[in-house]
Amino acid sequence: MKIHSSIIFIFFIASFNIQASTTLKQLAQHPTWLSLGHYKKPAFNESYITNTSFFISSLGATSPFEELKATVQSFNSNPLTQCKYPARYTWLQKQGLTFTQPKSSCIELEQWRDEQPIHSISLIFASGYMSNPASLYGHLLLKLNRSSAKNNKLLDYSINYGAHVPDNENGLVYITKGLFGGYKAGFSDQLFYRHQHNYGEIELRDLWEYKLALKNNDTRFIANHLWEILGAQFDYYFADENCAFHIAQLIELVIGEQLTNNSSPWMIPTTVFSKLNQATYNNKKLVQDVLFTPSRSTVFIEYMKKLTANESNIAEKIYKTPDFLEQNDFTSLNIKSKKRIIETLFELVQLQQIKKHNIDHIKSLKKALIKMRLTLPIGNEVLVSSYTQQAPHKGQKPSNISVSSTRVNKQHNLGLGFRLSYFDSLASDVARIAFSNLEMVDTEVSILNSKLYLDKLHLLDLESFSPAYVEWPQENNLSWKINAGFERQNTLCRSCTNTFLMGGIGKSYLTNNNKTLIFTLANGYIGDLAATDKIYDSSLELGVITTLYSDIKLRASHEQFILGNDEKSSTQAEISIPINQNFDIRFSYKHANLTSWKFKLNYYWQ
């Protein structure tokens, strides 16, 4: 009898262990467990997290199952593990697992998470910033909302993901490591108002907040997982493993929809917001609300729009000579006009203080404005109730394929094009820097007489125009451009090609109610150049970018080369006509020795 009982007991234990092992193997392949370990799809045999201290098992970085086994064992033997991995603990309990150790009190976690309770989560988009290569595409933050009727908004937390870049890093090294690897990265938490101040007041970037309609338990689950990974390290890659990718994956933990694409070689913040806006959660839209926070620069432009022509003229005179506040032209104005002028100039003063421009003059102007403002009744006269800026999910998608037909000297050819990202100067201005150009891997091929030709390969084409929306301060708003790649110069001759690296610098000016930009650039080229037998050349370029009607835009320019064989010049123009968010058509003209006409249909995607 005893022998039979022993056999039955051993069989029961063995059966239980086999069942438990089977259950763990199944759980180890659960999407939530794989996401908690940040394992890479589709194989899930390697984690994005690179520091082994994050994992409990020595094999955890490469084996979700070993990490799960070690996690269960640790929860059964060490109650403090619950405090280090609260999301894992909660999720495993939800899957029906029980642990021998009692529920532990996690004081530090509770202080971080519950002292000012997190009641909702938002994703923040900061518009692009041309002064920092890592921020060209814009930036994505996660915001933990703690504020309420009782608790001030200053208590809201933000979670940032970024590369750990040493101070005073060389620019070339920064770009190289950002593109090809070499930096570690990670999540960090900070009070949100500090990010808001930095982006909106220092870097002058507009912010959009997408507030998510998550249940309280899902909000808490994301907060718990953030606690787990705040010390984790990742490899940083600017194109794909960036802020947009890793922060979007945090939201994927609870919504059951994909915001990221692991097979894509790039991930752009605006793409996340396009998918976010389409995502559903509990059969409702995931995005509850979209809020806009203008930068200091955007606010000032709106204030300027509130002035009449005469008020603007007087404001300019006061800016240049603060004593003009005592002149009859100002003192004879009615109170509302005086207040509008002074409030607008206060905005300009703050903008100039941020830029540290003309410091002594701004100090004396501010003092004079305060003195005059104290003589006027209380209350603001300028009220900006709405802004025209549109949210990033309404913008043109970043990647592009195209078909085209080109006629050069009575010859036709058909072309195909592909652009990795992101926008050109004729694209929609939604959620990007107006008049600027940021294109990566822009390629065109053509078919002529049954032969395939590479017409264009621009690896990187950057162009930044920083026009002054008000000319009074006389700032040095330099414009610049960088381009590297290959071009077939079929308007010079049939076999002419350029393989080049070029840079340009100049100035730009706004006119026509800020709808038209006129620019001048001095350009330098090096490489295998068609217009000259030297390896270098230079040119002067004069151009215009303007809105013709609604969203129909025109860019035209004339470029005069200086060192070419017979001082070559090139004149070109292009019109963009948007059809919808996904399509536009382009008509372009170019003339050098020969003339080309091109019709192109663009499809934008991702």
Secondary structure by P-SEA (a helix, b strand, c coil): caaaaaaaaaaaaaaaaaaaaaaaaaaaacaaaaaaaccccccccccccccccccccccccccaaaaaaaaaaaaacccccccccaaaaaaaaaacccccccccccaaaaaacccccccbbbbbbbcccccccccccbbbbbbbcccccccccccbbbbbbbccccccccaaaaaaaaacccbbbbbbbccaaaaaaaaccccbbbbbbbbbbccaaaaaaaaaaaaacccbbbbbbcccccaaaaaaaaaaccccccccccccccccaaaaaaaaaaccccccccccbbbbbbcaaaaaaaaaaaccaaaaaaaaaaaaccccccccccccccaaaaaaaaaaaaaaaaaaaaaccaaaaaaaaaaaaaaaaaacccccccccccccccccccccccccccccccccccbbbbbccccccccccccccccccccbbbbcbbbbbbbccccccccccccbbbbbbbcccccccccccccccccccccccccccccbbbbccccccbbbbbcccccccccccccccccccccccccccccccccccccccccbbbbbbbbbbcccccbbbbbbbbbbbbccccbbbbbbcccccbbbbbbbbbbbcc
